[in-house]
Amino acid sequence: MILAATTLKGPHIDWAALSPLLATLGGGAFVLLVGLLRARFIRERLVPALAIVAFGASIGLSIWQWDANTTIISGALRVDQLALTLNGIFCVAGILTVLLSWRGRAPREAAHGEFYALVLTSAAGMLVLVSAVNLVALFLGFELLSIPLYVLCATELRRATSLESGLKYLVVGSVGSATLLYGLALVYGATGSTDFVGIAGALGHDQGLITDPLMLTGIALVVTGLAFKTSVAPFHQWTPDVYQGAPTPITAFMATATKAAALGVVLRIFDVALIDAQDSWGPALAALAAVTIVIGNVGALGQSSVKRILAWSGVAQAGYMLAGVVVSTKLGASATVFYLAVYLIMNFAAFAVVVARERETALGDDLGALAGIGTTRPLLAWPMTIAMLALAGIPLTSGFIGKFRLIEATVDGGYTWLGVFIVVGSMISLAYYLRVIAAMWMREAPEPSTLPARRVPAMAGGSPELDDAPQDERGDGVHAGAVSATAAQLDPDSGPGGLRAGWEVYGVGIVCGAATIVFGILPGPLFDLARDAASSFTGLF
């Protein structure tokens, strides 16, 4: 009778605070189911539109919960302005990725429902990761973010480099995940707690833990695991190959949203849970940031692939942003969040141009594909020019404002020498960013007869196991079914393989390029947003 009368009471769930996460997870499930319908209009038009709606809903719900500042799921996740700001970055990146993929080959070959559902699920994992205030939740978010990306990198099933990209990312990502998990286990073993509150409390009450070998080893392994995800040297080797081989919209998504998620959790764990051990990990992270800036910029100098240039550039940019974490100040956190936001628009402006030229020419992502577009494709040349200048940190662009804030944070935090590395790295980067600009405005477009032969894709009558990669990328000769590029392949409405660089690709490039200039001249709104996000650390515990 007593057992029968007992009522079970489950944990309280704050559905309102959880709603931004539910929008992306629920949207992914719904998109996956709708994608099973066979009608072409539904698969190619409705499914991506629904994905955009899901991302938009998550942004709207994040605005609704802006002042929530609450802990949910039994203290595992923190819904505050830092998490919601970064969620906005993830969702904007997701929307831009959907637009760049709209007429792409990857959704067709992998199935539209599965492709866009994976993008939504990865974005949900990013939100879990940056909201985590518990080691278990952190690792769950890390895996929920990573596993869909392993698949998305390999979604161009008929292109060998895409499959290779997915495999490399799976292997390297698994090593990074295992390293991170081992580090988290050691931190738990040293402090006796998985909650960030408990970890910070243990370090605060027992100063001996800060120099304990078990704790220091755990911190080192956590740094290593997260460094794989953020492309911090010397754990960056996978980045150029994976970025070049993955479908370009997914490369853009990884370069921006994934970096924002990884740096967001780095801010959370190091500037909250491990803040009392800052004297131990601060100099090590500063050294990693300096090495990353140098290696990233030097590595980009000899590249002829635009995607590889942007990959090496991303390595250097990770070093810049890591400087904001090292100083462990509100200004440093604000500068990091601000740079993550402007880094999003700078990169998508550049990747939109790469997507367009991949579809319009036979040269893929080679620098030669940009030759002469200053006169033939000014709507593509200007966004790429602005993106390159902004990534280099030229004044009147948002990239300049972002780097200036990071330098200010390093000087204010006692790491002036690291600010000098940011300046020197920016000077080195001009060598390869200006090469891209020079190719667009100072070189002539190649004649159709001089372009390399391309394989005929399956949809155009070729063998289904062959892709449309340039001959020099595959290096195994030209198939008998290959045809030379024609003038029609240079037309945006008739690209190789029947693909087109439609209005959405041009729109992403133009809008992101314009935003890069606008936020360079009027950075106030982004300043306020970044400052609100950084305020999440003030008196949180």
C-alpha positions in Angstrom: 0.0 0.0 0.0 2.8 2.4 0.9 4.6 1.7 -2.4 1.4 2.1 -4.3 0.7 5.4 -2.7 4.2 6.7 -3.5 4.3 9.2 -6.4 7.4 9.5 -8.4 8.6 13.0 -9.0 11.0 13.6 -11.9 13.5 16.5 -12.0 12.2 19.9 -13.0 12.8 20.8 -16.6 12.8 24.4 -17.6 11.4 24.0 -21.1 11.6 27.7 -21.9 15.4 27.9 -21.2 15.8 24.6 -23.1 13.9 25.9 -26.1 16.8 27.1 -28.3 18.3 23.6 -28.1 15.0 22.0 -28.8 14.5 24.1 -31.9 17.6 22.7 -33.5 17.2 19.1 -32.3 13.5 19.0 -33.1 14.1 20.8 -36.4 16.7 18.2 -37.4 14.3 15.4 -36.7 11.5 17.0 -38.6 13.7 17.8 -41.6 15.0 14.2 -41.6 11.4 12.9 -41.8 10.2 15.4 -44.5 13.3 14.5 -46.5 12.0 10.9 -46.9 9.2 12.2 -49.2 10.0 11.6 -52.8 8.7 14.8 -54.5 11.6 16.7 -55.9 10.2 20.1 -54.8 10.0 18.9 -51.2 13.6 17.5 -51.2 15.3 20.4 -53.0 13.3 23.4 -51.9 11.1 22.6 -48.8 13.7 20.7 -46.8 16.4 23.4 -46.9 13.7 26.0 -46.2 12.6 24.1 -43.1 16.2 23.9 -42.0 16.5 27.7 -42.2 13.2 28.1 -40.3 14.6 25.8 -37.5 17.8 27.9 -37.2 15.7 31.1 -37.3 13.4 29.7 -34.5 16.5 28.9 -32.4 17.7 32.5 -32.8 14.3 33.9 -31.9 14.1 31.7 -28.8 17.6 32.7 -27.8 16.5 36.4 -27.9 13.4 35.4 -25.8 15.6 33.8 -23.2 18.3 36.6 -23.3 18.0 37.5 -19.6 17.3 33.9 -18.3 20.8 33.4 -16.8 19.8 30.0 -15.3 21.2 26.6 -14.8 19.1 23.7 -16.2 19.2 19.8 -16.5 20.3 19.3 -12.8 23.0 21.9 -13.1 24.6 20.4 -16.3 23.9 23.3 -18.6 24.0 27.1 -18.1 21.7 29.2 -20.2 23.3 32.7 -20.1 24.2 35.4 -22.5 27.5 33.8 -23.5 25.8 30.6 -24.6 22.9 32.4 -26.3 25.3 34.8 -28.1 27.4 31.9 -29.4 24.2 30.0 -30.3 23.3 33.0 -32.6 26.7 32.6 -34.3 26.1 28.9 -34.8 22.6 29.5 -36.2 23.7 32.2 -38.6 26.5 30.0 -39.8 23.9 27.2 -40.2 21.6 29.4 -42.3 24.5 30.5 -44.5 25.7 26.9 -44.9 22.2 25.9 -46.0 22.1 28.7 -48.6 25.5 27.8 -50.0 24.5 24.1 -50.2 21.1 24.8 -51.7 22.0 23.8 -55.3 25.1 21.8 -54.3 26.1 18.3 -55.1 26.6 17.1 -51.4 22.8 17.2 -50.5 21.9 15.4 -53.7 24.4 12.6 -53.2 23.9 12.2 -49.4 20.1 12.8 -49.5 18.7 16.3 -48.6 17.0 15.3 -45.4 20.0 13.6 -43.9 22.4 16.4 -45.0 20.4 19.3 -43.4 19.5 17.2 -40.4 23.2 16.6 -39.7 23.9 20.3 -39.9 21.1 21.0 -37.4 22.3 18.3 -35.1 25.9 19.5 -35.2 24.7 23.0 -34.3 22.7 21.6 -31.4 25.9 19.9 -30.2 27.7 23.2 -30.3 25.0 24.8 -28.1 25.3 21.9 -25.6 29.1 22.3 -25.6 29.2 26.0 -24.9 26.4 25.7 -22.3 28.1 22.9 -20.4 29.1 23.6 -16.8 29.6 19.9 -16.1 32.4 17.7 -17.5 30.0 14.9 -18.6 27.8 17.4 -20.4 30.9 19.0 -22.0 32.0 15.7 -23.5 28.4 14.8 -24.7 28.3 18.2 -26.5 31.7 17.6 -27.9 30.7 14.3 -29.5 27.2 15.6 -30.6 29.1 18.4 -32.4 31.7 16.2 -34.0 30.0 13.0 -35.2 27.7 14.7 -37.7 30.7 16.6 -39.1 32.6 13.4 -39.7 29.7 12.3 -42.0 29.2 15.8 -43.6 32.8 16.0 -44.7 32.3 12.8 -46.8 28.9 13.7 -48.3 30.2 14.1 -51.8 30.2 10.4 -52.3 31.6 10.3 -55.8 34.6 12.5 -55.0 37.6 10.6 -53.5 38.9 13.7 -51.7 35.6 14.2 -49.9 35.7 10.6 -48.6 39.3 11.0 -47.6 38.4 14.2 -45.8 35.7 12.4 -43.8 38.0 9.6 -42.9 40.9 11.8 -41.8 38.6 14.0 -39.7 37.1 10.8 -38.1 40.5 9.5 -37.1 42.0 12.7 -35.9 38.7 13.7 -34.2 38.6 10.4 -32.4 42.1 10.9 -31.1 41.2 14.4 -29.9 38.0 13.1 -28.2 39.9 10.3 -26.4 42.5 12.8 -25.3 39.9 15.2 -24.0 38.0 12.4 -22.2 41.2 11.2 -20.5 42.0 14.8 -19.4 38.5 15.3 -18.0 38.8 12.0 -16.1 42.0 13.2 -14.5 40.5 16.6 -13.5 37.6 14.7 -11.9 40.1 12.4 -10.1 42.1 15.4 -8.8 39.1 17.5 -7.6 36.4 14.9 -6.9 33.8 16.8 -8.8 32.4 17.0 -12.4 30.7 20.3 -11.9 32.6 23.5 -12.8 31.4 24.9 -9.4 32.9 22.0 -7.5 36.2 22.1 -9.5 36.6 25.8 -9.0 35.8 25.3 -5.3 38.3 22.5 -4.9 41.1 24.6 -6.5 40.1 27.6 -4.3 40.2 25.6 -1.0 43.2 23.5 -1.7 46.0 25.4 -3.3 48.1 22.3 -3.4 45.8 20.9 -6.2 47.1 23.7 -8.5 50.5 22.1 -8.6 49.4 18.5 -8.2 50.8 16.3 -11.1 47.4 14.6 -11.6 45.7 18.0 -12.0 48.4 19.4 -14.3 48.3 16.3 -16.5 44.5 16.5 -16.7 44.7 20.2 -17.7 47.4 19.4 -20.3 45.2 16.7 -21.9 42.1 18.9 -21.9 44.1 21.6 -23.7 45.3 19.1 -26.2 41.9 17.7 -26.9 40.3 21.1 -27.4 43.4 22.2 -29.5 42.6 19.5 -32.0 39.1 21.0 -32.5 40.2 24.6 -32.7 43.2 23.9 -35.1 45.7 25.1 -32.6 49.3 24.2 -33.5 50.9 21.7 -33.3 47.6 19.9 -33.4 46.5 21.5 -36.7 47.9 19.1 -39.3 44.5 17.7 -40.3 43.1 21.1 -41.0 44.3 21.9 -44.6 43.5 18.4 -46.0 40.1 18.2 -44.3 39.1 21.7 -45.3 40.1 21.2 -48.9 38.5 17.8 -49.3 35.1 18.6 -47.6 32.3 20.1 -49.5 33.0 23.9 -49.4 29.8 24.9 -47.5 30.7 22.4 -44.8 34.3 23.7 -44.8 32.8 27.2 -44.1 30.6 25.8 -41.4 33.6 24.0 -39.7 35.9 27.0 -40.1 33.5 29.3 -38.3 30.9 27.6 -36.1 33.1 24.8 -34.9 35.9 27.2 -34.0 33.3 29.4 -32.1 32.0 26.3 -30.2 35.5 25.1 -29.2 36.7 28.6 -28.1 33.4 29.1 -26.3 34.0 26.0 -24.1 37.6 27.0 -23.7 36.4 30.3 -22.3 34.0 28.5 -20.0 36.3 25.8 -18.6 39.5 27.8 -18.3 38.1 31.2 -17.2 35.5 29.7 -14.8 36.3 26.1 -13.6 40.2 26.4 -13.8 40.5 30.2 -13.1 42.5 29.6 -9.9 45.1 27.6 -11.9 45.6 30.4 -14.4 49.2 30.8 -13.4 49.8 27.2 -14.4 48.0 27.1 -17.7 48.2 30.7 -18.8 51.8 30.7 -20.0 51.3 27.4 -21.7 48.3 28.7 -23.7 50.1 31.9 -24.5 53.0 29.9 -26.0 50.6 27.8 -28.0 48.9 31.0 -29.3 52.2 32.5 -30.4 53.3 29.2 -32.1 49.9 28.9 -33.8 50.1 32.5 -35.2 53.5 31.9 -36.7 52.9 28.4 -38.1 49.5 29.3 -39.5 50.7 32.4 -41.3 53.9 30.8 -42.6 52.1 27.7 -43.7 49.7 29.7 -45.9 52.5 31.4 -47.9 53.1 28.6 -50.4 49.5 27.5 -51.1 47.8 27.6 -54.4 44.4 26.3 -53.3 42.1 29.0 -51.9 40.6 26.6 -49.4 44.0 25.6 -48.1 44.9 29.3 -47.8 41.8 29.8 -45.7 42.6 26.7 -43.7 46.1 27.9 -42.8 44.6 31.3 -42.2 42.1 29.7 -39.8 45.0 28.2 -37.9 46.6 31.6 -37.4 43.2 33.2 -36.5 42.8 30.5 -33.8 46.0 31.8 -32.3 44.7 35.4 -32.3 41.5 34.4 -30.6 43.3 32.1 -28.0 45.1 35.3 -26.8 41.7 36.5 -25.5 41.3 33.4 -23.4 44.9 33.5 -22.0 44.4 36.9 -20.2 41.4 35.6 -18.2 39.7 39.0 -18.0 36.3 40.3 -19.0 37.9 42.4 -21.7 39.6 39.3 -23.1 36.4 37.3 -23.2 34.6 40.2 -24.8 37.3 40.6 -27.5 37.2 36.8 -28.2 33.4 36.8 -28.7 33.6 39.9 -30.8 36.2 38.4 -33.1 34.3 35.1 -33.4 31.3 37.1 -34.7 33.2 39.1 -37.3 35.3 36.0 -38.2 32.0 34.4 -39.2 31.1 37.0 -41.8 34.6 37.4 -43.1 35.0 33.7 -43.8 31.5 33.2 -45.3 32.2 36.1 -47.7 35.3 34.3 -48.9 33.8 30.8 -49.0 30.8 32.0 -51.0 33.1 33.2 -53.7 34.9 29.8 -53.7 31.6 28.0 -54.0 30.6 30.2 -57.0 33.9 29.6 -58.8 33.8 25.9 -58.1 30.5 25.7 -59.9 31.4 28.1 -62.7 34.8 26.9 -63.7 36.8 23.7 -64.2 39.5 24.9 -61.8 37.8 24.1 -58.5 39.2 26.0 -55.6 42.6 26.7 -57.3 43.7 30.3 -57.1 43.6 30.4 -60.9 39.8 30.2 -60.7 39.8 33.7 -59.3 42.0 35.2 -62.1 40.4 38.1 -63.8 37.0 38.1 -61.9 37.5 41.7 -61.0 36.3 42.5 -64.5 34.2 39.5 -65.4 32.6 38.9 -61.9 32.8 42.1 -59.9 29.9 40.9 -57.6 32.3 38.1 -56.5 35.5 40.0 -56.6 34.5 42.7 -54.2 33.3 40.4 -51.4 36.5 38.3 -51.7 38.6 41.5 -51.6 36.8 42.8 -48.5 37.2 39.4 -46.8 40.9 39.2 -47.5 41.5 42.8 -46.3 39.5 42.1 -43.2 41.2 38.9 -42.3 44.5 40.7 -42.7 43.3 43.4 -40.3 43.2 46.4 -42.6 41.4 49.5 -41.1 37.8 50.2 -41.9 37.0 46.5 -41.7 35.6 44.5 -38.8 38.8 42.4 -38.8 40.8 45.4 -37.9 38.5 46.3 -35.0 38.6 42.6 -33.8 42.4 42.4 -33.8 42.7 45.8 -32.1 40.4 44.6 -29.3 42.5 41.4 -28.9 45.7 43.4 -28.8 44.2 45.7 -26.2 43.1 42.7 -24.1 46.6 41.2 -24.2 48.3 44.5 -23.2 45.8 45.0 -20.4 46.2 41.5 -19.2 50.0 41.6 -19.0 50.8 39.7 -22.2 52.1 42.6 -24.3 54.5 40.3 -26.1 51.6 38.2 -27.3 50.0 41.4 -28.7 53.2 41.9 -30.7 52.9 38.4 -32.1 49.4 39.3 -33.3 50.8 42.4 -35.1 53.7 40.6 -36.7 51.4 37.7 -37.7 49.0 40.2 -39.4 51.9 41.7 -41.3 53.0 38.2 -42.6 49.5 37.4 -43.6 49.5 40.3 -46.1 51.8 38.2 -48.3 49.1 35.6 -49.1 46.0 37.7 -48.7 47.3 40.2 -51.2 48.1 37.3 -53.6 44.4 36.4 -53.7 43.5 40.1 -54.4 46.1 40.4 -57.1 44.8 37.3 -58.8 41.4 38.8 -59.1 42.3 42.3 -60.2 45.7 42.1 -61.9 45.5 38.8 -63.8 43.5 38.0 -66.9 40.9 35.3 -66.9 42.1 32.1 -68.6 40.7 31.3 -72.1 38.3 28.3 -72.1 40.7 26.4 -74.3 43.4 26.6 -71.7 41.4 25.2 -68.8 42.1 21.6 -67.7 39.9 18.8 -68.8 37.2 17.6 -66.4 35.6 14.3 -65.9 32.0 13.9 -66.9 29.8 13.5 -63.7 27.2 10.8 -63.6 24.3 13.2 -64.0 25.9 14.3 -67.3 26.3 10.8 -68.7 29.7 9.9 -67.2 30.6 7.0 -65.1 29.0 7.2 -61.6 32.2 6.3 -59.8 34.1 9.3 -61.2 33.9 12.9 -60.0 34.5 16.2 -61.6 37.7 17.1 -59.9 40.4 18.7 -62.0 43.0 16.3 -63.4 45.9 17.7 -61.5 44.1 17.2 -58.2 43.5 13.5 -58.8 46.8 12.9 -60.7 45.7 9.8 -62.4 45.2 10.9 -66.0 42.1 11.9 -67.9 39.3 9.4 -68.4 38.1 8.7 -71.9 34.8 10.3 -71.1 36.4 13.5 -70.0 35.7 16.7 -71.9 37.4 20.0 -72.1 35.8 23.0 -70.3 33.8 25.2 -72.6 32.7 28.8 -72.4 29.4 27.6 -71.1 31.1 26.4 -67.9 32.1 29.9 -67.2 28.5 31.0 -67.1 26.9 31.2 -63.6 23.7 29.6 -64.9 25.5 26.6 -66.4 28.4 25.3 -64.3 30.1 21.9 -64.5 27.9 19.0 -63.8 24.7 21.0 -64.3 25.3 23.0 -61.0 24.7 26.7 -60.8 26.0 29.5 -58.7 22.5 30.9 -58.0 21.3 34.1 -56.3 21.8 32.6 -52.9 25.5 32.1 -53.3 26.0 35.6 -54.7 23.7 36.9 -51.9 25.8 35.3 -49.1 29.0 36.8 -50.5 27.6 40.3 -51.0 25.7 40.4 -47.7 28.7 39.1 -45.7 31.1 41.4 -47.5 28.9 44.4 -46.8 28.5 43.4 -43.1 32.3 43.1 -42.8 32.6 46.8 -43.8 29.5 47.9 -41.8 30.8 46.4 -38.5 34.2 47.8 -39.2 32.8 51.4 -39.3 29.9 50.9 -36.8 31.1 48.1 -34.4 28.9 49.4 -31.5 26.1 46.8 -31.7 28.6 43.9 -31.8 30.6 45.5 -29.0 27.5 45.5 -26.8 26.6 41.9 -27.7 30.2 40.8 -26.9 30.2 42.8 -23.6 26.9 41.2 -22.5 28.3 37.7 -23.3 31.4 38.4 -21.3 29.3 39.6 -18.3 28.2 36.0 -17.9 31.5 35.4 -16.1 30.9 38.2 -13.5 29.7 36.8 -10.3 28.4 33.7 -12.0 29.4 31.4 -9.1 
